[in-house]
Amino acid sequence: MDYRKLAEEFLIDTFTKVPPFAPPEDMNKGEMGIITYLASCKNNVLSGELSNVLKLSSGRVAIALKSLEKKGLIYRSSPLEDKRKVVVSITEKGQKCSDEHKEKAIDDFSKIFKFIGPKDTKEFLRILYKIFDIKK
């Protein structure tokens, strides 16, 4: 089996097809990742932690935070002891946005799982979790 050729075909297919779910139109994946993480952690997360956890550059995080703050979804502050650090918290509006996106994602996945059926769903999840274990 030519795994390299299969990987190339898979990449081409995935880049040319519309994904079955996506972040809200006014947000990119990085911004949605930040909102989702903050929603699960609540308050007082350092921007460096966001960068590490979400595998985003500090510059990308800074741009996303500026955008999210303009939208009223997060707020930033600096601790008195170290003004170089940025502490990020989610606003009520940001929490609502995350909750709505989570519900939509659950609905979308539920439809996909229903479409492919219980056997394929279990197999898909088994393989996906196996792939996640490789990355540890």
Secondary structure per residue as TSV (DSSP state, phi and psi in degrees):
chain	resnum	aa	ss	phi	psi
A	1	M	-	360.0	132.6
A	2	D	-	-90.6	90.3
A	3	Y	H	-65.7	-33.6
A	4	R	H	-64.3	-44.2
A	5	K	H	-64.4	-41.4
A	6	L	H	-62.7	-40.8
A	7	A	H	-63.4	-42.5
A	8	E	H	-63.0	-45.5
A	9	E	H	-62.1	-41.1
A	10	F	H	-61.9	-45.8
A	11	L	H	-61.6	-44.4
A	12	I	H	-61.2	-46.2
A	13	D	H	-60.7	-44.6
A	14	T	H	-71.3	-28.9
A	15	F	H	-79.8	-19.8
A	16	T	H	-101.9	-1.5
A	17	K	S	-111.8	150.2
A	18	V	-	-76.4	127.4
A	19	P	-	-65.8	151.2
A	20	P	S	-69.0	-13.6
A	21	F	-	-150.5	152.9
A	22	A	-	-154.4	163.2
A	23	P	-	-66.9	164.9
A	24	P	-	-53.1	151.4
A	25	E	T	-59.1	-29.8
A	26	D	T	-90.5	13.3
A	27	M	-	-137.7	149.2
A	28	N	-	-99.1	175.8
A	29	K	H	-60.2	-39.9
A	30	G	H	-63.1	-43.3
A	31	E	H	-64.4	-42.8
A	32	M	H	-66.4	-36.3
A	33	G	H	-61.8	-41.5
A	34	I	H	-64.6	-47.5
A	35	I	H	-60.9	-43.8
A	36	T	H	-63.3	-44.0
A	37	Y	H	-64.4	-45.4
A	38	L	H	-62.6	-37.6
A	39	A	H	-63.1	-31.9
A	40	S	H	-84.1	-25.7
A	41	C	H	-99.7	-16.9
A	42	K	-	73.1	-105.2
A	43	N	S	-116.6	165.8
A	44	N	-	61.8	53.8
A	45	V	E	-103.8	131.2
A	46	L	E	-72.0	145.3
A	47	S	H	-61.3	-32.3
A	48	G	H	-63.3	-36.2
A	49	E	H	-64.2	-41.8
A	50	L	H	-59.9	-43.4
A	51	S	H	-60.2	-46.2
A	52	N	H	-67.3	-49.3
A	53	V	H	-66.1	-42.0
A	54	L	H	-91.5	-1.0
A	55	K	T	57.4	45.9
A	56	L	-	-117.0	149.4
A	57	S	-	-68.4	156.6
A	58	S	H	-62.5	-33.5
A	59	G	H	-65.1	-43.0
A	60	R	H	-64.6	-40.0
A	61	V	H	-63.8	-43.4
A	62	A	H	-60.4	-42.5
A	63	I	H	-64.7	-45.0
A	64	A	H	-63.7	-41.9
A	65	L	H	-64.0	-39.4
A	66	K	H	-61.4	-44.7
A	67	S	H	-64.6	-45.0
A	68	L	H	-66.0	-35.3
A	69	E	H	-68.1	-40.4
A	70	K	H	-59.5	-35.0
A	71	K	T	-80.7	-5.8
A	72	G	T	78.0	20.8
A	73	L	S	-93.7	-21.5
A	74	I	E	-141.5	167.5
A	75	Y	E	-137.1	150.4
A	76	R	E	-116.9	148.7
A	77	S	E	-148.1	167.0
A	78	S	-	-122.0	133.6
A	79	P	-	-65.2	147.0
A	80	L	T	-59.4	-35.1
A	81	E	T	-75.7	-19.5
A	82	D	-	-152.6	94.0
A	83	K	T	-67.9	-11.1
A	84	R	T	-76.8	-22.8
A	85	K	-	-84.0	148.7
A	86	V	-	-120.7	122.2
A	87	V	E	-100.3	130.5
A	88	V	E	-116.3	135.9
A	89	S	E	-133.1	153.2
A	90	I	E	-90.4	142.9
A	91	T	-	-89.7	172.3
A	92	E	H	-60.6	-40.2
A	93	K	H	-63.5	-40.1
A	94	G	H	-65.7	-40.7
A	95	Q	H	-62.7	-42.1
A	96	K	H	-63.8	-42.2
A	97	C	H	-60.0	-46.0
A	98	S	H	-62.6	-45.2
A	99	D	H	-60.4	-42.6
A	100	E	H	-65.2	-42.3
A	101	H	H	-65.9	-40.2
A	102	K	H	-61.6	-45.3
A	103	E	H	-62.1	-41.6
A	104	K	H	-64.1	-42.9
A	105	A	H	-62.8	-42.1
A	106	I	H	-62.1	-44.0
A	107	D	H	-61.1	-44.5
A	108	D	H	-62.7	-46.0
A	109	F	H	-65.1	-39.4
A	110	S	H	-58.6	-42.6
A	111	K	H	-64.6	-42.5
A	112	I	H	-62.7	-47.5
A	113	F	H	-62.3	-40.1
A	114	K	H	-63.7	-40.9
A	115	F	H	-64.2	-43.1
A	116	I	H	-85.4	-14.7
A	117	G	H	89.1	164.7
A	118	P	H	-64.6	-39.7
A	119	K	H	-64.9	-50.2
A	120	D	H	-68.5	-33.2
A	121	T	H	-62.2	-47.5
A	122	K	H	-62.2	-41.6
A	123	E	H	-66.9	-42.8
A	124	F	H	-58.1	-48.9
A	125	L	H	-66.1	-38.1
A	126	R	H	-59.6	-46.4
A	127	I	H	-68.0	-43.1
A	128	L	H	-60.9	-45.6
A	129	Y	H	-64.8	-34.0
A	130	K	H	-63.3	-41.7
A	131	I	H	-64.6	-43.0
A	132	F	H	-59.5	-36.7
A	133	D	H	-65.0	-30.3
A	134	I	H	-62.9	-36.6
A	135	K	T	-76.2	-9.7
A	136	K	-	-71.7	360.0
